[in-house]
């Protein structure tokens, strides 16, 4: 660590530089400024960065993946009762699951501010100050019959026809009408059948992580994000508590320190998705390490179910059966990928458009082969995905992002 490492907490000695090309073709060169935090540059990016930052979070856990490990040691009767306490919502657009076939579960992270405690409302905002809800994070978890699980991330700014309306918009806006329009939009536009839905907000996220005693992540670069409060200068494999984990998975304006300067990550939601996927693997690692501790796992279940909702057809008995089938799930069995997209500006909004290759990505996902298929995208032999307007998140190399580790 250099001796002149700049302090980010005050209003002096702060010099931030960015040499990375920003998403949508913008170059984020901050130069020097004394009072503005990273992420607030002048010019067009200023307008984008100053848009309401809705303190969002990803799907706090890929819940069924987590429950598969929880049930390995926790008292089944106790867990069954707790699963019955999860809020349930009727979703009329689901495709019935078929016996002996893969199960597709939509995991929705909402930016709803329906928090229970005054402390949560003070930290995240209340339902009266931030109205409505949008799907901030969208993942489809496909539970394969061979014991593997694939997670396909859908960028929230994907511009598609919204089911039940007469126009197109960002896919996350479909959730403002509840889970049914969102499910049908994904089924219609992307061709992915959805059997069940799991929804969560971020109010209880820190408690879930803390119930496990935190998670371990490796930081190879100092990182910060003024919007989420993230500020890590200690490098190496370290214990991350619930608050810091929340800051990591919410971060969309991340800076990393290298070569004596702060550099802007510049890839916004794409980089955030990568950090969210790293979190899933770190969480799975941690669950393996605490499986023998029944009391800690029961505490985790208590924290997790409180801020979850599922569709009304997802019964506790089906959850238990699914969890038992995947109770041996390991990190090497969890595969993550993201839809590649093309950049666009529509009605003055930065948006992402589906590309023709997405159909092949979805087909590979439904066949259980998406991890090898998306790895091939973006190679020089593919002229479409080497276009400057196309972003293939699966090919991004960002060594400054924290990674799961074992102490």
matplotlib code that plots the C-alpha trace (Angstrom):
import matplotlib.pyplot as plt

x = [0.0, 1.5, 2.3, 0.3, -2.9, -5.6, -8.1, -11.7, -13.5, -12.8, -12.8, -9.1, -6.2, -8.7, -7.6, -9.4, -8.6, -10.3, -8.7, -11.4, -13.9, -17.3, -20.4, -22.3, -19.1, -18.4, -14.9, -14.9, -12.0, -12.5, -9.3, -8.9, -11.6, -11.6, -15.2, -17.0, -17.0, -16.1, -18.8, -19.9, -18.1, -19.1, -20.8, -23.3, -22.3, -23.3, -26.9, -26.9, -25.1, -27.4, -30.5, -32.2, -29.9, -32.4, -30.1, -30.9, -29.6, -29.5, -31.6, -30.2, -29.5, -30.3, -32.8, -33.4, -29.7, -29.1, -31.9, -30.5, -27.5, -29.4, -31.5, -28.5, -28.1, -31.1, -34.1, -36.4, -39.6, -38.4, -37.5, -40.9, -42.7, -40.5, -41.1, -44.8, -44.3, -42.9, -45.3, -47.1, -48.5, -50.7, -48.9, -51.2, -48.6, -46.4, -45.8, -46.6, -43.5, -43.2, -41.9, -38.4, -37.7, -35.5, -37.1, -36.9, -37.2, -37.2, -35.2, -36.3, -34.5, -36.9, -36.2, -39.3, -38.9, -41.4, -39.1, -40.4, -38.1, -37.5, -33.7, -34.2, -36.4, -33.8, -31.1, -32.9, -35.9, -39.5, -42.4, -43.8, -40.6, -39.8, -43.0, -43.7, -41.3, -39.1, -37.1, -33.6, -32.0, -33.3, -31.9, -33.3, -32.1, -32.3, -32.2, -30.9, -31.7, -28.0, -27.6, -26.2, -27.6, -27.3, -28.0, -28.7, -28.6, -30.9, -29.8, -32.5, -32.2, -33.0, -35.4, -38.3, -42.0, -43.8, -46.5, -50.0, -49.0, -48.9, -45.3, -41.7, -39.6, -36.9, -37.7, -37.4, -40.5, -42.7, -42.4, -44.2, -47.4, -46.4, -44.6, -47.2, -46.4, -42.7, -43.0, -45.0, -42.6, -39.7, -41.6, -42.8, -39.7, -36.9, -38.7, -37.8, -40.6, -40.9, -42.2, -41.8, -40.9, -38.9, -38.9, -37.0, -36.1, -32.9, -34.1, -33.1, -30.0, -27.3, -29.0, -28.9, -25.2, -24.4, -26.4, -23.7, -20.9, -20.2, -18.6, -15.0, -13.9, -10.5, -9.7, -6.7, -7.2, -8.6, -12.1, -14.7, -18.2, -19.5, -23.1, -23.2, -20.6, -18.1, -14.5, -12.0, -8.3, -7.2, -6.2, -6.3, -8.8, -11.0, -14.2, -17.0, -20.0, -23.6, -23.3, -20.2, -21.7, -24.7, -22.4, -20.6, -23.6, -25.3, -22.3, -22.7, -20.2, -17.1, -13.6, -10.4, -6.9, -3.9, -0.8, -1.2, -4.6, -8.3, -9.8, -13.5, -14.8, -17.1, -19.3, -22.1, -24.7, -22.5, -19.8, -22.3, -23.7, -20.2, -19.9, -23.3, -22.3, -19.1, -21.2, -23.3, -20.2, -18.8, -22.1, -22.1, -18.6, -19.6, -22.7, -20.5, -18.3, -21.1, -23.3, -22.5, -23.7, -27.5, -28.1, -26.4, -28.3, -31.6, -30.7, -30.0, -33.4, -35.1, -33.4, -33.9, -37.6, -38.7, -37.9, -38.9, -42.1, -42.8, -45.6, -48.6, -47.9, -44.5, -45.4, -43.1, -43.1, -41.9, -39.1, -38.0, -38.0, -36.0, -33.6, -33.0, -32.2, -29.6, -28.2, -24.8, -24.5, -21.0, -19.4, -18.3, -21.9, -23.2, -22.7, -23.4, -23.8, -25.3, -27.2, -25.0, -26.6, -26.2, -26.1, -28.7, -30.3, -34.1, -36.3, -33.3, -32.7, -29.6, -30.9, -29.8, -31.1, -31.3, -29.1, -29.7, -27.2, -29.4, -31.7, -28.8, -27.8, -31.3, -31.3, -28.0, -29.3, -32.4, -30.3, -28.0, -25.0, -25.0, -21.6, -19.6, -21.7, -21.3, -17.6, -17.3, -19.1, -17.0, -14.1, -12.4, -14.1, -17.5, -17.7, -21.0, -19.9, -16.7, -18.7, -18.1, -21.9, -22.1, -21.3, -20.7, -20.5, -19.3, -16.0, -15.3, -12.0, -12.0, -9.3, -10.2, -13.6, -13.5, -13.6, -14.7, -11.9, -11.1, -9.1]
y = [0.0, 3.4, 5.9, 8.6, 6.5, 9.2, 9.5, 9.4, 10.4, 14.1, 17.0, 17.4, 15.5, 13.7, 13.1, 10.5, 9.5, 7.2, 5.8, 3.2, 3.6, 4.0, 2.0, 3.6, 5.0, 7.6, 8.2, 8.9, 11.2, 12.9, 14.9, 16.6, 17.8, 18.4, 17.9, 15.6, 11.9, 9.3, 8.8, 12.4, 13.7, 16.6, 16.1, 13.6, 11.0, 13.5, 13.4, 9.6, 9.3, 11.8, 9.9, 8.5, 5.9, 3.4, 1.6, -1.7, -5.2, -8.4, -11.4, -11.7, -15.4, -17.8, -19.0, -22.5, -23.1, -22.0, -24.0, -27.1, -26.8, -25.6, -28.7, -30.9, -30.2, -28.1, -29.8, -30.6, -30.1, -26.7, -25.7, -27.0, -24.7, -21.7, -22.3, -22.1, -18.6, -17.3, -14.8, -16.3, -14.5, -15.8, -15.7, -16.8, -16.8, -19.6, -22.8, -25.9, -27.9, -31.4, -34.4, -35.6, -32.3, -29.3, -26.7, -23.0, -20.6, -16.8, -15.0, -11.4, -8.7, -5.9, -2.2, -2.1, -0.1, -2.3, -2.6, -3.5, -1.6, 2.1, 1.5, -0.2, 2.6, 5.1, 3.2, 2.3, 4.7, 4.0, 2.9, 6.4, 8.2, 5.7, 4.4, 1.3, -1.5, -2.6, -5.7, -4.6, -8.0, -10.8, -14.3, -17.6, -20.6, -23.8, -26.9, -29.7, -33.3, -34.2, -32.1, -29.0, -25.5, -22.8, -19.1, -16.9, -13.1, -10.9, -7.2, -5.0, -2.4, -4.9, -3.1, -5.5, -5.5, -5.5, -8.1, -6.6, -3.2, -1.8, -0.9, -1.7, -0.6, -1.8, -5.3, -4.3, -2.0, -5.1, -5.9, -2.7, -4.6, -7.5, -10.8, -12.1, -9.5, -9.9, -13.7, -13.5, -10.9, -13.3, -16.3, -14.4, -12.3, -14.7, -18.1, -19.2, -21.1, -20.1, -22.7, -20.8, -17.3, -16.3, -12.5, -10.5, -7.0, -5.9, -5.0, -8.2, -8.9, -8.0, -10.1, -13.2, -12.8, -12.1, -15.2, -17.2, -15.3, -13.4, -14.6, -14.6, -12.7, -11.8, -8.2, -7.8, -4.0, -1.3, -0.5, 2.1, 3.2, 6.4, 5.6, 2.4, 3.3, 0.6, 1.4, -1.5, -0.8, -4.0, -6.6, -10.3, -12.9, -11.5, -11.8, -9.6, -8.9, -8.3, -4.6, -4.8, -7.6, -5.5, -2.6, -5.0, -6.4, -3.0, -1.3, 0.2, 3.0, 1.2, 2.6, 0.6, 1.9, 1.0, 2.7, 5.5, 6.6, 5.7, 4.3, 4.0, 0.5, 2.0, -1.0, -0.3, -3.1, -5.6, -5.4, -5.5, -8.7, -10.2, -9.2, -10.6, -13.9, -13.9, -13.4, -16.5, -18.6, -17.1, -17.7, -21.3, -21.8, -20.3, -22.6, -25.6, -24.5, -23.9, -26.9, -28.8, -25.8, -26.4, -23.3, -21.0, -22.5, -22.2, -18.5, -18.1, -19.6, -17.3, -14.3, -15.5, -16.4, -13.1, -11.0, -13.6, -14.1, -17.0, -17.9, -19.7, -23.0, -23.3, -25.4, -26.2, -29.9, -29.1, -26.8, -29.6, -32.2, -29.8, -29.0, -32.7, -33.5, -30.7, -31.0, -31.9, -28.9, -27.6, -24.5, -26.3, -27.3, -23.7, -22.1, -18.4, -16.6, -13.4, -12.5, -10.5, -7.3, -4.3, -0.7, 1.8, 5.1, 5.0, 8.1, 9.6, 6.6, 4.4, 0.9, -2.5, -4.4, -8.2, -9.4, -12.4, -14.6, -14.4, -17.0, -19.4, -18.5, -19.3, -22.5, -23.5, -22.5, -24.7, -27.6, -27.3, -26.2, -22.4, -22.2, -23.6, -21.8, -18.3, -18.8, -19.1, -15.8, -12.8, -14.7, -13.0, -15.6, -14.1, -10.8, -9.8, -9.9, -8.1, -5.0, -2.0, -1.7, -5.3, -6.2, -9.8, -9.8, -13.4, -12.3, -9.3, -9.5, -7.4, -8.5, -5.7, -7.3, -9.3, -13.1, -15.8, -17.4, -19.8, -18.4]
z = [0.0, -1.0, 1.8, 0.1, -0.2, -0.5, 2.3, 0.9, 4.0, 4.0, 1.6, 0.9, -0.7, -3.0, -6.6, -8.7, -12.2, -14.6, -17.8, -18.5, -21.3, -19.8, -20.8, -23.7, -25.2, -22.5, -21.1, -17.4, -16.7, -13.4, -13.3, -9.9, -7.5, -3.8, -2.7, -5.2, -4.5, -7.1, -9.6, -10.0, -13.0, -15.1, -18.4, -19.6, -17.0, -14.3, -15.3, -15.3, -12.0, -10.3, -11.2, -8.1, -6.6, -5.2, -2.7, -4.2, -3.6, -5.4, -4.5, -1.0, -1.5, -4.3, -1.7, -2.8, -3.3, 0.2, 1.7, 0.1, 2.4, 5.4, 5.5, 5.6, 9.3, 10.5, 12.1, 9.2, 11.3, 12.5, 8.9, 7.6, 10.0, 9.1, 5.4, 6.1, 7.5, 4.2, 2.5, -0.5, -3.5, -6.4, -9.7, -12.5, -15.3, -14.0, -16.1, -14.0, -13.2, -14.7, -12.8, -13.8, -15.7, -14.7, -12.5, -13.4, -10.5, -11.0, -8.3, -8.0, -6.0, -5.4, -4.6, -2.5, 0.8, 2.7, 5.7, 9.2, 11.6, 12.0, 11.6, 8.3, 7.0, 8.1, 6.3, 3.1, 2.9, 3.6, 1.3, 1.6, 0.5, -2.3, -3.8, -6.0, -6.7, -9.6, -10.1, -9.5, -9.9, -12.1, -12.1, -13.3, -11.4, -13.3, -11.2, -13.4, -12.8, -12.5, -9.3, -11.0, -10.8, -13.4, -12.7, -15.7, -14.9, -16.9, -17.0, -15.5, -18.3, -21.0, -23.4, -24.3, -24.9, -21.5, -21.3, -20.6, -22.1, -25.6, -25.6, -24.7, -21.7, -19.4, -18.2, -14.5, -14.9, -15.5, -11.7, -10.8, -11.7, -9.5, -10.3, -12.9, -15.6, -15.0, -15.3, -18.5, -20.0, -19.5, -20.8, -23.9, -24.8, -23.8, -24.1, -20.6, -18.8, -15.1, -12.6, -9.4, -8.2, -5.1, -4.2, -1.6, -0.7, 0.9, 4.4, 6.0, 3.9, 6.5, 9.2, 6.9, 6.3, 9.9, 11.0, 9.2, 10.9, 7.7, 4.4, 3.2, 0.1, -1.4, -2.2, -4.5, -4.9, -2.6, -3.7, -2.8, -3.8, -2.3, -3.1, -1.1, 1.5, 0.4, 1.4, 1.7, 1.9, 3.7, 1.0, 0.9, 2.1, 4.9, 6.7, 5.3, 7.5, 6.4, 6.0, 3.9, 1.8, 1.1, 0.0, -2.4, -4.1, -4.4, -5.9, -9.4, -9.1, -8.0, -8.0, -7.5, -6.5, -8.8, -9.8, -7.3, -8.5, -8.2, -11.4, -12.3, -13.0, -15.6, -16.4, -13.9, -13.7, -15.6, -13.0, -10.2, -11.6, -11.5, -7.9, -7.1, -8.7, -6.6, -3.6, -4.3, -4.4, -1.2, 0.5, -0.7, 0.7, 4.0, 4.3, 3.8, 6.7, 9.1, 8.2, 11.5, 13.6, 13.8, 15.9, 13.5, 10.5, 12.3, 13.0, 9.3, 8.4, 10.8, 9.2, 5.6, 5.6, 7.1, 4.0, 1.4, -0.6, -3.0, -5.3, -3.7, -5.5, -4.0, -0.9, 2.0, 1.1, -2.4, -1.0, 1.3, -1.5, -3.7, -0.9, -0.1, -3.7, -3.9, -0.4, -1.7, -4.0, -4.1, -5.5, -8.6, -9.2, -9.3, -12.7, -13.5, -16.7, -18.1, -21.3, -23.7, -24.9, -27.2, -25.9, -27.0, -26.0, -26.2, -25.4, -23.7, -21.5, -21.5, -22.3, -23.4, -26.3, -26.9, -29.6, -32.0, -30.1, -27.0, -28.5, -28.6, -25.1, -23.8, -25.7, -24.2, -20.7, -21.2, -22.3, -19.3, -21.4, -21.0, -19.1, -22.0, -24.7, -23.1, -22.7, -26.4, -27.1, -27.8, -29.3, -32.3, -34.6, -33.7, -35.6, -34.0, -30.4, -31.1, -32.2, -29.9, -29.2, -27.8, -24.2, -23.3, -19.5, -19.4, -21.1, -18.8, -16.9, -13.8, -11.3, -8.9, -8.1, -4.8, -5.2, -2.8, -0.8, 2.1, 5.0]

ax = plt.figure().add_subplot(projection="3d")
ax.plot(x, y, z, "-o")
ax.set_aspect("equal")
plt.show()
